[in-house]
Amino acid sequence: MAEKVQKVGVKRESGYLYFIDKQGDVSRASMARGGKKSGKPSKVKKIGLKKEKGHLYFVDKDGDVSRSVMSRGGKTKSKKG
């Protein structure tokens, strides 16, 4: 389950991928479609978010920043012998 970290209120446009960049700001890049390369990312809003390890940060459907705990692990590889 995701928890809201910060209310930003970004208005989302179709055709763009919204994400939290390395500086902790909301950025967007145009989505690649049919062999066309994606565009250069541009900043939408500066918020300076400090990220914690073990969490995935994203822009939710309301245009706010949310996070959820990353599930690490999975199946262990078996040795063939």
Secondary structure, 3 states (H helix, E strand, C coil): CCEEEECCCCCCCCCEEEEECCCCCEEEEECCCCCCCCCCCEEEECCCCCCCCCEEEEECCCCCEEEEECCCCCCCCCCCC
